[in-house]
Amino acid sequence: MEEHHNEDDSKREGLLLKKENNYNCYDENCPGCKVERAKQMKTDMSIRNLFNIWLVVLCSSLPISSLFPYLYFMVSDFHIAKREEDISGYAGYVGSAFMFGRALTSILWGIIADRFGRKPVIIIGIIAVIIFNTLFGLSTSFWMAVTTRFFLGSLNGLLGPMKAYSSEIFREENQALGLSTFSAAWGIGLVIGPALGGYLAQPVVKYPNVFPKNSIWDKFPYFLPSLIISIFSFVVLILCIWLPETLHNHPRIHRDESAAGGHDDDSLETGGTGSDDKDKTIQKDENLFLNWPLMSSIIVYCVFSLHDMAYQEVFSLWAVSPRRLGGLNFTTDNVGDVLSVTGTGLIIYQLFLYPKLEKAFGPIGLARIAGVVSIPLLQSYPFIAMLSGFTLYLLINIASVSKNLLQVSIITGMFLLQNRAVEQHQRGAANGIAMTAMSIFKTIGPAGGGAILAWSQKRMDASFLPGVHMLFFILNIVMGLGVLLLFTPFLTIRKNIPTS
């Protein structure tokens, strides 16, 4: 009797999955169906799922940002810049190489993820991180650094599919937490990465008792942070063996609701044949470029990504610049301290505060507030640079934490809008388009930010916005444009889209 009861429960559960997910059957061997079962049984909210997202996204974000604190010194050691003021410009090219490579291949990786699954693309991306991030740390010339960063970007296609994965692994009411975890891991990577680079670059100079002269660490002074990140990525690669796949491996079938209304549950369970076939149509792919809710959110995302990447590049270069050029004269350790504090703030905010704020204000409302507040905050940076001692360290930490919290609120909101604008079978391609467009803008970010910083440091005595005042003013122009695009009629939301 109990066995018959369990069979009925399983039967009803399978029927519920079929109705909810618009698939022609529940397949025990389909990884996507297993994920849907967990979501319907409300067991999707597990620490394991959040931890998986956290680890994989860190593998992508750590190599992007770890070079920022020491890139100025690395380029200087290459002896390619003829003047000190030109170092920031060359550093920008190294930072842009990664984004340029990613811009060329992100759509391809998204299409592959939609066809073969999120997991294979994620694994290939992590392998690329292990190989080319390690080679970057061993760079002995400017062109070797640019080349390894380019291949690291072009072969690392895991970020777009991981955005799709973060929304698919959870039910709709928990998607904000999933994508918030994605953004948190991304933001933390952009903070922990520079901290690792700041503390571990040039170890022979900083820790002579541990790293002796004439060792490999002396010959390759910027290898240690890359090696640590590659070792971490190798561990994550092993753990990805158990990563759940969210993509279904059988055809997606939609029923005509008006025609299907008279069918009984048995026909739904069996999938039906004969006369039922005319009531079913295979889902056709929508032209994503004509999906304005998707495209408008991608455009807004690109503008803020351009600002974010330029800021990340500029902040570290500005912080280590000498006082006479408007900088803070920080060491790489000082930059690492600031970014470590920022990382701690991001973890707390994304895991505990953002989901509540998103429910209270909505993703767009919260993004608008964050964008408006960011403008006066950013313009205060040159005035903070006039301070010294404890006051300088306190205010620059508060400003850095605040700026990153506001930025991640905007980016997470755009993630939510993008993934809610399309159905699952096109989500990988949609995120690939977003990653391609974003990477193009982020290619401009480091090169443009480095060039503007170098230019601003050459006009310290200008009468209008002297020195770095001009730098942060230009960053605010980009921020202001992004805020304007957050309002209707430009940014629109598509509703009633299945989330899985």
N, C-alpha and C positions, 0 to 999 in steps of 0.2 A: 504493500500500500504506500509506504514511504517512498519507495523507488519510483512508483507511478507519479507521485506528487512532485518529485524532483524533475522528472521528465517533462511534466506540464510546465513547471517554472522555467526550465531551460527553453521549452518551446515558445513560451510567451516572451521570454527575454530576447530570443532570436528574432521574433516577429517585431518587437519594439525597435530593435536595431535596424531592421530592414525599412521600417516606416520612417524612422528618424533620418536615416542616412541616404535614402533614395538609391540604394543598391539592389540589384535584382535578387541577391541571396546573401545569407550570412555564411561565410566560408571559414571553417575552422583553421585552415592553413594560410589565411590571409592576415598579414601583420596589421594592416589597417583596421580590419574587423576586430582584432583583439584589442586594439587601442580604443575602438568605439565601445566595445563591451565594458572596458574599464571606466569609460566616461559615463555610460548609462548606469553602471553600478555605483557611480560616484566614488570610485577609488583612484581617480586620476590625480587628485591633489596629494601627491606623495613627495617626500623629501628627495627621493631618488630622481624624479622627473625634473625638479628644480635644480638639483645638483648636476644632472647631465647637461642642462642648458648652460649653467654657470661655467663648467669646465671647458666645454667646447668653444664657447664664445671667448673665453679668456685666451685660448690658443690662437684665436684670430687677432684679438686686440693687442695682446702683449708685444708681438713683434712690430706692430705699427708704430707704437709710441716709445718703446724702450730706448731708441736711439736719440730722442730729442735732447736730453741733458748733455750728452757728450758729443753730439754731432758737430757742434761748433769747433770743438778741439780736434775731432777726427779729421774734418776737412782741413783744418789748419795744419795737421801733421802730413796731409797729402801734398802740401806746398803747391797747390794749384791756384790759390788766390794771390794776386800780386799785392793787394792792400788789405789791411785788417777789415776795412769797411765792406770788402767784397765777399768775406767769408759767409755771411748770412745768405747771400744770393746763391752761392754754390750749395750750401746746406739745403736750401729749398728744393733744388733739383733732385737731390738724393731722396728727400721726403716725398716728392711727387712721383718718382719712378714706380713705387708700389701701386699707387692709385691709378696711374696710367695703364699698367699691366692688368689690373683688375677691371678697368673700364672696358678693355678689349674682349674679355672672356666671360663676364658675369651673366649675360643673357644665355650663352651656351651652357654654362653650368646650371642655370635655372631650368632650361629645357631638359637637360639630362636628369635633373632631380625629379622632374615631373614624370619622366618616362621610366627611369630605373629605380627611383627612390631617393629619399633624403640621405640615408645612411651611407651609401657608396660615395657620394660627393663629399660628405663630411670627412670620411676616412681619407680620401685622396687629398683633401685640403690640409689635413693635419700632417700627412706625410710630406707635403710641400713645405710646410712650416719647419719641420725637423731638418730637412736638407738645406734649404736656401737661407734660413735664418742663421744656421751654423756657418755657412759659407760667408755670409755678410760679416760676421764677427771676425773672420779671418782676412778681410779685405786689406790689401796693401796699396791700393790706388783708388782714385776717385771713380774711374770707370768700372772697376770691379765692384765697388759699392753700388753704383747705379744699376749695373747688370743684375746682380743678385737680388736687389730689391724689386726689379722689374719682374723677374721670374717668380719671386715669392708672391707678388700680386696676381700675376696671370694664372698661376696654377692653384691658387688658394681661393676656391669658389664656395667655401663652406658657409659664409656669412648669410647670403641670401636664403639658401635652403634652411638654415637654422632659424631665421626669422619665421618662415612658414611653419617649421616644426614647433616653434614655441607657441604658436596659436593653435595648432592642430592637436597637440598632446593634451590640451585642457578643454573642458566645456566652456561655452561662451561666457558664462558669468565669471569664470576664472581666467579668461584670456588676458585681462589687464595685469594680473599677477605674473602670468607666463611671460608676456612681453616686457613687463617691468623688470623681471629677473634678467631677461636678455639685455635690456638697456643698462641694468645695474652692472652686469658682468662686463659689458662693453665699456661703460664708464670707469669701472674699477680697473680694467685692463689699461685704459688710457691714463690711469693714475699710477697703478702699481708698476707698469712698464717703465715709465720715466724714473720711478723710485729705484727700481732695480738697476737701470742704467746709471743713475746718479751715484748710487752707493758702490757698484761693482766695477765701473769703468776705471781704468788706470789703477788696478789693484796694487801694483808694485810701488807706486807713489804713496798710496793711502795706507796700505797695510804691509810695510816692508818686512815685518817679522814673520808674516805668513807666506808672502809671495816674494821670493828672492830675485835679485837682479840677474839678467842674462838667462832667465827662464822663458818658457813659452808665453807667460803672462806679460813679460817685458817686451817680447817681440811683437805680440798681438795684444796691445793694452785694452782693446775694446771687445775682446773675445768672451770674457767671463759672463757678462749679462746675456749674451746670445746663447751660450752653452747652457746656462741655467734654464732659460725658456725652452730650449730644444729638449732638454731632459724632461721637463714638465709635460711638454707636448707628447713625448714618447709614452709616458705613463697614461695620459688621456687616450692615446691611440689604443692601448691595450684595453682600457675600460670601455671603449666604444664597441667592443665585440658584443656587449650586452645591451647596447643602445636599442630601444624599441623603434621599429620602423612605422611611420604613420600613413604611408601611401598604400592605397588598396591595389591589389594585383589582379582585379577582375573588372569587367566593364561597368560603368556607371549608367544606370537606367533610370529615367524619369517617367513617372506615370502622369497621364492626363487626369487631374483630380476629378473633373466632371464626369469623365467616362469611367473612372475607377470606382466611383462611389458605390456602385451596385455589386462589386465583387466581394466575396467573403474572405475570411482570414486564411482559409486553406489555399486559395489560389495565390495569395500573397506569399505564403510560405514556400510553395513549390516553384514559384516563378512563373507558372502558367505557360501554356502553349496554345497554338491554334488561334482561336478568336481573341485571346488576350493580347496577342502580338500587336494588333492594331491600336491597342490602348497604351502602348509603350513606345517611347522614342529615345534613341541614344543621345546623350547630352552633346550638343555641338559646342565647339570652342568659340568663345566670344572674342572679337577683335579687341585686345586689351588697350590698344592705342586709341580706341574710340570710347573707352570707359573713362569718362571725365572725372568721376569721383576718385578713381585710381590715379589718373594722370595728374590731377590737381594736387593731390596729396604728395605725389612723387616730386613735383616741381617745388612745392614748399619745403619738403624734406631736403632737396638738393641745395636750396638757398641757405638753410640753416646748417647743413653739413659743410658747405663752403666756409661759412663763418667759424664753425667749430674746429675744422682742421687748421684753418689759418691761425686761430687763437691758440690751439695746442702747440703749433710750431713756434709761434711768436713768443708765447709766454716763457718757454724755457730759454730761447735765444736772448730775449730781453732781460731775463733774470740774471744771466751770467755775463751780460755785457757790462763794460766798465761804467762807472758813474759819469765820467766825462761825456759818454754817449747816451746818457739818460737811462742807463740800466741800473740794476740793483747790486752789481758786483758780487753776486752769489757764487759759491762753489757748487759743484755737482751734488755734494752732500746737502747743501742748503735747499736746492731745488727738490731733492728727494724727500727732505723733511716736509716741505710744504705739500707736495703731492701725496705723501702718505696720510697726512691729516685730511686732505680732500677725499682720498679714497675711503677712509673710515666714515666720513660724513655721507658719502654716496651709498655705502652699504646700508646704513641705518635708514636713510631716506627712501631708497627704492624698495626695500623689503617691508617697511612698516608704515611709511607715510604716503607714498605715491598712490597706492591702490585706493586709499581713503579719499585723497584729494581728487582723484580721477572720478570717483563716484559722486563727489559733491559738486564739482565744477564741470565735469565732462572733459574729454581729451582736448577739445578745441579751446574751451574756456580757460582751462589751466595753461595751455600753451600761449594764449594771448597774454595772460597775466605775466607769465614768465618772460616773454619777449619784451614787454614794456618795462619791467623792472630791470632787465639786463642792461638797458641803454645807459642810464645814469651810473650804474655800478661800474661798467667798463670804462667810462670816461674818467672815473676817479683814479684809475691806476697810475697815471703820470704824477698825480699829486701825492699818492702813497709813496712813490719813489723818492720824494723829497725828504722823507722821514729817515730815521736811523734807529739802530738799537732794538730794544724790545718792542717799541711801538710799531716799528716797521714790520717785524716778524708777525706780530699779532694781527695787524690790519691786513697784511698780504695773505695770511692764512684764512681770515674771515672772508675776504674778497674772493679767493680761489674756491673755497667751499661753496659760497653762494652762487658764483658764476656757473660752476659745474652742475649744481642742483637745478638751477633754472634751465640750463641747456638740455639736460637729460629729460626734464619734464616735457620739453617741446619735441624732442626726438622720439620719445616713447609714444606720445600722442599720435605722431605721424605713422609709427609702426602699426598702431591699432587701426587707424583709418585705412591703411593700405591692405592689410590682411582681411578686413571686413568688407572690402570692395569687390572681392573675387571669390569664386568657389575653389574648393581644394584642388581640383584637377588642373587648375591654372595658377595656383598660388606660387609654385616654384618659378614659373616664367615671369609672373608679376614681380616677384621679389628680385629676379634677375634683371629686369628692366630697371627697377629702383636702384639696384646696386651699380649697374652700368652708368646710369645718369649721375648718381651720387659720386661715383669714382671719378667721373670726368670733372665734376666740380671740385672734388677733393684733390685732384691732380693740380688744379689751379691754386688751391689753398696754400700748401707749403711753399711753392715757388713764388706765388704772389705775395704771401705774407713775408717771406724772407727778403724779397726784393723791396717791398715797401719799408720794412724795418731798416734795411741798408740805406735806402734813400732818405728816410726820416732822420737817421743818425748823421747824415751829411748836411742837414739844415738845422742845426742846433740853435743858430742865431737868427732864424727867420722871424719876421714880425707877426705872421699869422700862423697859429698852431705850430709852434717850434718843436723840433725833435719828435719824440714819441707821442706827443699830443696829436699830431697828424695821423700817426699809425692807428691809435685807438679810435679816432674820429672816423677813419675809413672803415674800420671793423664795424662801427656802429651804423654806418650807412647800409651795410649789408644786413645787419640785424633789423634795422627799420624797414627795409624792403620786405624781409620775411614776415614781420608783424603785419604789414599791410595785406600781404597775400593770405593771411589766416582768416580774413573776413570774406563774407559773401559779397558779390556773386562768384568770386574766384574759387574759393574752396567749398566743395559740396560733399555731402555724405550720402552714400548709397545704403539703403536699408533693405531688410528682409532677404539678406543673402545667407544661404546655408553656411555654417562655419566649419563643416567637415565633409 
